[in-house]
Amino acid sequence: MVKKIKRWFLHAFTPPWRQRVLFPKTTLNAIEIAIQQSEAKHSGELRFAIENTLTSQKIWHGILSYQRALELFAKLHVWDTEHNSGVLIYLLLAERTVHIIADRGINKRVTQNQWDEIARAMQNEFRLGNFQQGSLLGIERITVLLASHFPATIDKINELPNAPVIVQE
């Protein structure tokens, strides 16, 4: 119960403007461009979602950041690509967590350990205050992984928006 209360305070007292400071328009634009360039090199589809805090209701119901990432994976239709090739990069700023969730077509060849390694590299940059650099590093490493296992095809269409999503609920 003490952990739940501490977690609630963390989310309740994270300023609502924090994501705008850590991810200004220039950083969001850089992420969008990086995703567009990334998707030209492989047949995957990337989504980048940033959430400042979870609602009190989610905290009290014990929803963890990983569960929230899975929820957004579905809500943002990352699973709904023709070749099951979607990847979600999810950041929960209040907890400073990063989760990378990939669809089943990609998870046949890329292990969860590989995704976790990329997420840790991003978190290390975020701890240093390098939010744009950490985001672009993650996209770059995902690009290398996907390009090696799922090369781009001539007829590839962009199935998901490239712009980062600022989740507000």
C-alpha positions as CSV (number, residue, x, y, z in Angstrom):
1,M,0.0,0.0,0.0
2,V,2.9,2.4,0.8
3,K,4.3,1.8,-2.7
4,K,0.9,2.6,-4.2
5,I,0.7,5.8,-2.3
6,K,4.3,6.8,-3.2
7,R,3.5,6.1,-6.9
8,W,0.3,8.1,-6.7
9,F,2.2,11.1,-5.2
10,L,4.8,10.8,-8.0
11,H,2.1,11.0,-10.7
12,A,-0.1,13.5,-8.9
13,F,2.7,16.0,-8.4
14,T,4.4,15.7,-11.8
15,P,3.6,19.0,-13.4
16,P,1.2,18.8,-16.4
17,W,3.6,20.9,-18.5
18,R,6.6,18.7,-18.0
19,Q,6.3,16.8,-21.3
20,R,6.2,20.2,-23.2
21,V,9.5,21.2,-21.6
22,L,11.2,17.8,-22.1
23,F,9.7,17.3,-25.6
24,P,9.4,20.7,-27.2
25,K,8.0,21.1,-30.8
26,T,11.6,20.9,-32.2
27,T,12.2,17.5,-30.5
28,L,8.8,16.2,-31.6
29,N,9.6,17.2,-35.2
30,A,13.0,15.6,-35.0
31,I,11.4,12.3,-33.8
32,E,8.8,12.5,-36.6
33,I,11.6,13.0,-39.2
34,A,13.7,10.1,-37.7
35,I,10.7,7.8,-37.9
36,Q,10.0,8.7,-41.5
37,Q,13.7,8.1,-42.4
38,S,13.7,4.9,-40.4
39,E,10.7,3.4,-42.1
40,A,12.4,4.0,-45.5
41,K,15.0,1.4,-44.4
42,H,12.8,-1.5,-43.3
43,S,9.3,-2.9,-43.6
44,G,8.3,-2.1,-40.0
45,E,6.0,0.7,-38.7
46,L,7.0,2.8,-35.7
47,R,4.9,4.7,-33.3
48,F,6.3,6.9,-30.5
49,A,4.0,7.7,-27.6
50,I,4.8,10.0,-24.7
51,E,2.6,10.1,-21.6
52,N,3.3,12.5,-18.7
53,T,1.4,10.7,-15.9
54,L,-1.2,8.0,-15.4
55,T,-4.6,8.8,-14.0
56,S,-5.2,8.3,-10.3
57,Q,-7.7,5.5,-11.2
58,K,-5.0,3.6,-13.2
59,I,-2.6,4.0,-10.2
60,W,-5.1,2.7,-7.7
61,H,-6.0,-0.2,-9.9
62,G,-2.3,-1.1,-10.1
63,I,-1.8,-0.5,-13.8
64,L,1.9,-0.7,-14.4
65,S,3.7,1.2,-17.2
66,Y,4.2,-2.0,-19.2
67,Q,0.5,-2.7,-19.0
68,R,-0.2,0.8,-20.1
69,A,2.2,0.4,-23.1
70,L,0.3,-2.7,-24.1
71,E,-3.0,-0.8,-23.8
72,L,-1.7,2.0,-26.1
73,F,-0.3,-0.6,-28.5
74,A,-3.9,-1.6,-29.1
75,K,-5.5,1.8,-28.8
76,L,-3.0,3.3,-31.4
77,H,-3.6,0.4,-33.7
78,V,0.1,-0.5,-33.8
79,W,-1.0,-4.2,-34.0
80,D,-3.1,-3.4,-37.1
81,T,-0.5,-3.4,-39.8
82,E,-0.7,-5.7,-42.8
83,H,2.4,-7.7,-42.0
84,N,2.1,-7.5,-38.2
85,S,5.2,-5.2,-38.3
86,G,4.3,-2.5,-35.8
87,V,6.6,-1.3,-33.0
88,L,5.5,1.1,-30.2
89,I,8.1,3.1,-28.2
90,Y,6.3,4.2,-25.0
91,L,7.6,6.7,-22.5
92,L,6.0,7.3,-19.1
93,L,7.7,10.5,-18.0
94,A,6.5,10.4,-14.3
95,E,8.3,7.1,-13.8
96,R,11.0,7.6,-16.4
97,T,10.2,4.3,-18.0
98,V,10.6,3.2,-21.6
99,H,8.9,0.2,-23.1
100,I,9.2,-1.1,-26.6
101,I,6.4,-3.3,-27.7
102,A,6.5,-5.1,-31.1
103,D,3.9,-7.0,-33.0
104,R,4.1,-10.8,-33.4
105,G,5.6,-10.6,-36.9
106,I,8.6,-8.8,-35.6
107,N,8.8,-10.7,-32.3
108,K,9.4,-13.9,-34.2
109,R,12.9,-12.6,-34.9
110,V,13.7,-10.0,-32.4
111,T,13.9,-10.9,-28.7
112,Q,12.5,-9.0,-25.7
113,N,16.1,-8.7,-24.5
114,Q,17.0,-6.7,-27.6
115,W,14.1,-4.4,-27.0
116,D,15.0,-4.0,-23.3
117,E,18.6,-3.1,-24.2
118,I,17.4,-0.3,-26.5
119,A,15.0,0.9,-23.8
120,R,17.8,1.0,-21.2
121,A,20.0,3.0,-23.6
122,M,17.2,5.5,-24.0
123,Q,16.6,5.7,-20.3
124,N,20.3,6.4,-19.7
125,E,20.2,9.4,-22.0
126,F,17.0,10.6,-20.4
127,R,18.6,10.4,-16.9
128,L,21.3,12.8,-18.3
129,G,18.5,15.2,-19.5
130,N,19.1,14.3,-23.2
131,F,15.5,13.6,-24.2
132,Q,15.9,14.3,-27.9
133,Q,19.2,12.4,-28.2
134,G,17.8,9.5,-26.2
135,S,14.7,9.3,-28.5
136,L,16.7,9.5,-31.7
137,L,19.2,6.9,-30.3
138,G,16.3,4.5,-29.7
139,I,14.9,5.0,-33.1
140,E,18.3,4.5,-34.7
141,R,18.9,1.3,-32.9
142,I,15.4,0.0,-33.7
143,T,16.1,0.9,-37.4
144,V,19.3,-1.2,-37.4
145,L,17.4,-4.2,-35.9
146,L,14.5,-4.0,-38.3
147,A,16.5,-3.3,-41.4
148,S,18.6,-6.5,-40.7
149,H,15.5,-8.7,-40.2
150,F,12.8,-6.9,-42.3
151,P,14.4,-5.0,-45.2
152,A,12.3,-2.4,-47.0
153,T,10.2,-3.4,-49.9
154,I,9.5,-1.4,-53.0
155,D,5.7,-1.4,-52.5
156,K,5.8,-0.4,-48.8
157,I,3.1,2.0,-47.7
158,N,3.1,4.1,-44.6
159,E,0.4,2.5,-42.5
160,L,0.7,4.5,-39.2
161,P,1.3,8.2,-38.6
162,N,5.0,9.1,-38.0
163,A,4.3,12.0,-35.6
164,P,4.8,11.2,-31.9
165,V,1.7,10.9,-29.9
166,I,1.2,13.0,-26.7
167,V,-1.1,10.8,-24.6
168,Q,-3.5,12.8,-22.5
169,E,-6.2,11.0,-20.6
